[in-house]
Amino acid sequence: MSDGRNGWDIPTSDETDEDLRDTEESASALALLGDIAAEFHADGVGRPSTAWVDRMRHNWLTLGPKVTAARMVADYDNELYQPMLRAL
C-alpha cells in the first residue's frame, strides 16, 4: 500500500543465513527510523515539521479509505471465516 510518501518499507535482505539477515534487516530498520525522526524534527521547533504534517495528510488521503475497520472485518470474513465454513 505504501507509495513512498504514505509509509515506509523496510528493505528485506536476500541473505540466507538467518542471523546475518536479522542483522542486515535490523540495520535497515534503524537507518529508516533515523530518517523518520529527522523528517519529524526537520523544522527544529519542538513540534512536527511541515514536511511531516504534509506526509500525514497524504497518508490519510491515500490510506484512509483502504485501512478501515469495516474493510478489516470484511477481509476476515471473506478470507478466513467463509472458507472455513465452506470446508465444514
N, C-alpha and C positions, 0 to 999 in steps of 0.2 A: 504494500500500500504506500510505502514511502516514495515520494517523488524527489527527494533530495532537499526539500525545504520544509516538509511537514513531519520529519522524523529523521532518524539516523539508522543506518545499517552497520552493524559490527561485522567487519570482514571475517570470513571463516578461513581457516588455514587448510591447506591441502596436505599438511603433514600427517603421515600415517602413525607415527609414534604418539600415543595419547598424551604423555607428559609434555612433549615438545609442542603439540598442538595447543594444549591448555596454556602453555607459556606464551605462545605467539598470540593466541586469541585474547589472553589477559592483557598483554601489552597493547593490542589494538583497542580494547575497551578502555583502558586507562588513557591512551592518547586521545580517543574520541571524547572522553569525559573532560579532559583538559581543554579541547576545542569548544565544547559546550559551555564550560564555565567562563572561558574567555569571551564568548559571544554574549553570555548573560550579563557580564560585568563590563562590556566594552566601553560604555559611556563614562564609567568611573564615578557615578554619582550616588551610589548606595541603593540603587533600585534597578530593576530590569532595564536593559538597554533598549533603545529604539529598534535595533535590529531584532532583538529577542521578541519584543511585542509584535513586530511585523511577522515574525515566524509563527507565533502563536495564533495570530489572526488567520494566516494562511492555513495553519493546521486545522483550525475549527471549520473553515470553509471547505477544505478538501476532504477531511476525515470525518467531520461531524456526522454527515448523513450515512456514512459507512459503518461507524462504530457506535451502535446504539444497543440498548438492552433488548429492544424488540427484535433486532436482527440477530443478536446472540441467541435468544430463545428460539427463534425460527431455525437457526443453524443447528442447534442441539436437537430440535425435534426432527428436522429433515435428515440430518446426517447420523444421528445416534438412535433416538428413540423409535422412529418409524421403521428403520431397517431391523432393529431388534424385535419389534412386534411382528413384522412380516416373517421373521425367522422362526417364530414360536409355532 
